[in-house]
């Protein structure tokens, strides 16, 4: 299975998940008011994923690690799940960097 961005609609708004080839969600977007905005968000992920400086590592309240991907204007364009270790989180970042540029876009 190839990596893909899945765009979903909920209550008239749109969001996307970036899924790795194994089907795991590796990045989730915010809600967008229109499908076109969600597609722009995907383009921004694809553009910014190659730049290490766009990833910000954070710690959740439960002590687990997660990351956000930011655009050049510092706006968050995607957030990861939480990971039990920094090493696991770094693998998640590597997966986004590898998969985002080649992922197909599917509206479901």
C-alpha positions in Angstrom: 0.0 0.0 0.0 1.3 3.4 -0.9 1.3 6.5 1.4 -1.7 8.7 1.0 -3.4 11.8 2.3 -7.0 11.0 3.1 -9.3 14.0 3.2 -12.5 13.6 5.2 -15.6 15.8 5.6 -17.3 16.3 8.9 -20.1 18.7 9.5 -19.2 20.8 6.4 -15.5 21.1 7.3 -12.6 19.1 6.0 -9.4 17.6 7.5 -6.8 15.2 6.3 -4.6 12.4 7.7 -1.3 11.5 6.2 -1.1 7.7 6.2 2.1 5.7 5.8 2.3 2.7 3.5 1.3 0.4 6.4 -1.9 2.4 6.9 -0.8 4.1 10.1 -1.8 7.8 10.6 1.5 9.8 10.9 0.1 13.3 10.7 -3.3 14.9 11.2 -4.4 18.4 10.1 -6.7 21.0 11.6 -10.2 21.4 10.3 -10.6 23.5 7.2 -13.7 25.4 6.0 -13.5 24.2 2.5 -12.0 21.3 0.5 -9.8 23.6 -1.4 -8.2 24.8 1.8 -7.5 21.2 2.9 -5.8 20.6 -0.4 -3.7 23.7 0.1 -2.8 22.3 3.5 -1.6 19.1 1.9 0.5 21.1 -0.6 2.0 22.9 2.4 2.9 19.7 4.2 4.5 18.3 1.0 6.6 21.5 0.7 7.6 21.8 4.3 8.2 18.2 5.2 11.7 18.2 3.8 12.9 20.9 6.1 14.0 19.8 9.6 13.5 23.3 10.9 9.7 23.0 10.3 9.3 20.2 12.8 8.8 21.1 16.5 9.1 18.4 19.1 6.8 18.7 22.1 5.8 16.8 25.3 2.2 16.0 26.1 0.7 16.3 29.6 1.1 12.5 30.0 4.8 12.8 29.3 4.8 11.3 25.8 6.4 13.0 22.9 4.7 14.4 19.7 5.6 16.8 16.9 4.0 19.5 14.9 4.9 20.5 11.4 4.8 24.2 10.7 4.7 26.3 7.6 7.1 29.1 6.9 4.7 31.5 8.6 4.9 29.4 11.7 1.3 28.2 11.4 0.8 24.5 12.4 -0.2 22.5 9.4 -0.1 19.0 11.0 0.2 17.2 14.3 1.4 13.7 15.1 0.1 11.1 17.5 1.9 10.8 20.8 5.0 8.5 21.1 6.4 6.8 24.2 10.0 7.8 23.4 11.9 10.4 21.6 13.4 7.8 19.3 9.9 6.6 18.3 8.9 10.3 17.6 11.9 10.8 15.5 10.9 7.7 13.4 7.5 9.4 13.0 9.2 12.6 11.7 11.3 10.5 9.3 8.1 8.8 8.0 6.5 12.1 7.3 9.6 13.4 5.5 9.7 10.2 3.4 6.0 9.8 2.7 4.5 13.3 2.3 6.2 14.2 -1.0 5.0 11.0 -2.7 1.6 10.5 -1.1 -1.5 10.4 -3.3 -4.5 12.5 -2.3 -7.8 10.7 -1.7 -11.1 12.3 -0.8 -13.3 9.9 1.2 
